[in-house]
Amino acid sequence: MSAGTVKYTLGVEEEYQVVDAESRGLDPRGGPVLERARQTLGEQVVPELRAAQIEVVTSVCLTLAEVRAELVRLRRRISEAAHQEGCRIVAASTHPFSRWQEQPITSDERYRRLVESYKQLIHEQLVFGFHVHVGLDDREAALGVMNHLRVWLAPLLALSANSPFWQGEDTGYASYRTQVWGRLPAAGPPEPFASLAEHDALVEAMVATGGVLDAASVYWDVRLPEKLDTVEIRVADVPSRLDEAVMLTGLCRALVRVCHERVGRGEPHPDARPELLRISHWNASRYGLDRDLVDVEARRAIPAREMIEKMLLLARPALEDHGDYEEVSSLVGEILEGGNGARRQRKTYERTGCLEGVVDALIEETARGTDTI
């Protein structure tokens, strides 16, 4: 199928924190909240690793307007269910002060197997993710998209970074989730593949050698889901603001489309050394937009604004064709001027002097635009 006839459908997964309305700490009543939410959302809301963690899954969407409407509906229903249980909902990738040692793991066979396999690494995974699926039913072409997209994962991370605090401390990182999650054996940016057969053989070998439980446990920052015809981009932190979730979704689709078109033209993927790509991701995780980012292709550091603008320029034709450019570019500009989620969390802490105040601000941002405040 040619790039011009692909619909590039969209789907989003957001993982939310369930927090106690009084203490503002994580609350293990995620199960009751989930059951209440399922009365209206059905299987669009699912449990996750932690009892204080809930994931929502949008319907398949064709436009960013549809994505926005889905996320408004999902955030609203989850927030309403949480209120009924004396809880609140936070969209962010770490909780500012709750400790992993005090957070029970969901009772589920798969999670039990993960704990048995990874031990301490899984116990410490008190992090929350944001995943964008872009429909592409040609898996060989989708693999080519992965090869091209690798160099743009770090800028997406820098834009979305929203996890500076961990267990009551400022980590010094904009996205500390990236550091916690990246300890797992099959996480981070993947290496390029010569063919789909090579990719599938590697995944099979990873499972056979015991490094991962199954294909679903290959947690690369961009991957081909085993049961979906999509390119799944998993590098971003969870945006607290609905606008930022919509913006990241639009950028992901545009980048997939541009990369798919390059694959269709037979263009070689960027020559990116894995060592430099790893440094690029570390820089984005450490500094977000507050320092230089790494232009992996040019092998040099450049100002964050310049790198983000370079990505936006690359994505512009696809964004314009989908009618998304004005909305996405405007929202990107707002983040470049006002800062990402990590910067806002730190400013809130400076203003309030307490991490409970940071949680309050995250609750407000998560609910904004859903009529649940």
PERA-V879399 format. One record per backbone hydrogen bond with DSSP energy under -0.5 kcal/mol. CO is the residue of the C=O (numbers start at 1). NH is the residue of the N-H. If there is no record, write none. Layout:
((CO,NH) (CO,NH))
This chain:
((2,5) (2,6) (3,6) (9,135) (10,61) (11,133) (12,58) (13,131) (14,16) (14,56) (16,54) (17,19) (17,90) (18,27) (19,88) (20,24) (25,20) (28,31) (29,33) (30,34) (31,35) (32,36) (33,37) (34,38) (35,39) (36,39) (37,40) (37,41) (38,42) (41,44) (42,45) (44,57) (46,55) (49,106) (50,48) (50,53) (51,30) (52,18) (53,48) (54,16) (55,46) (56,14) (61,10) (63,67) (64,68) (65,69) (66,70) (67,71) (68,72) (69,73) (70,74) (71,75) (72,76) (73,77) (74,78) (75,79) (76,80) (77,81) (78,82) (79,83) (80,84) (81,85) (82,85) (82,87) (83,86) (86,21) (88,19) (90,17) (90,92) (93,128) (95,167) (96,168) (98,167) (99,102) (100,103) (102,104) (104,51) (106,108) (108,112) (109,113) (110,114) (111,115) (112,116) (113,117) (114,118) (115,119) (118,121) (119,122) (119,123) (120,124) (122,125) (124,126) (125,127) (128,238) (129,15) (131,13) (132,233) (133,11) (133,135) (134,231) (137,139) (138,142) (139,143) (140,144) (141,145) (142,146) (143,147) (144,148) (145,149) (146,150) (148,151) (149,152) (150,153) (152,156) (153,157) (154,158) (155,159) (156,160) (157,161) (161,342) (162,93) (162,94) (163,176) (164,171) (166,169) (169,166) (169,171) (174,163) (175,179) (176,179) (176,180) (177,181) (178,182) (180,183) (181,184) (184,187) (186,219) (188,221) (195,199) (196,200) (197,201) (198,202) (199,203) (200,204) (201,205) (202,206) (203,207) (204,208) (205,209) (206,211) (206,212) (207,210) (214,217) (215,218) (217,219) (219,188) (221,234) (221,235) (223,225) (223,232) (228,230) (229,136) (230,232) (231,134) (231,233) (232,223) (232,234) (233,132) (236,130) (241,245) (242,246) (243,247) (244,248) (245,249) (246,250) (247,251) (248,252) (249,253) (250,254) (251,255) (252,256) (253,257) (254,258) (255,259) (256,260) (257,261) (258,262) (259,263) (260,264) (261,265) (262,267) (263,266) (270,272) (271,273) (273,277) (274,278) (275,279) (276,280) (277,281) (278,282) (279,283) (280,284) (281,285) (282,286) (283,287) (283,288) (284,288) (285,174) (285,175) (287,290) (293,295) (293,302) (294,296) (295,299) (295,300) (300,295) (302,293) (303,307) (304,308) (305,309) (306,310) (307,311) (308,312) (309,313) (310,314) (311,315) (312,316) (315,319) (316,320) (317,321) (318,322) (319,324) (319,325) (320,323) (324,328) (325,329) (326,330) (327,331) (328,332) (329,333) (330,334) (331,335) (332,336) (333,337) (334,338) (335,339) (340,344) (341,345) (342,346) (343,347) (344,348) (345,349) (346,350) (347,351) (348,352) (349,353) (354,358) (355,359) (356,360) (357,361) (358,362) (359,363) (360,364) (361,365) (362,366) (363,367) (364,368) (365,242) (367,370) (367,372))
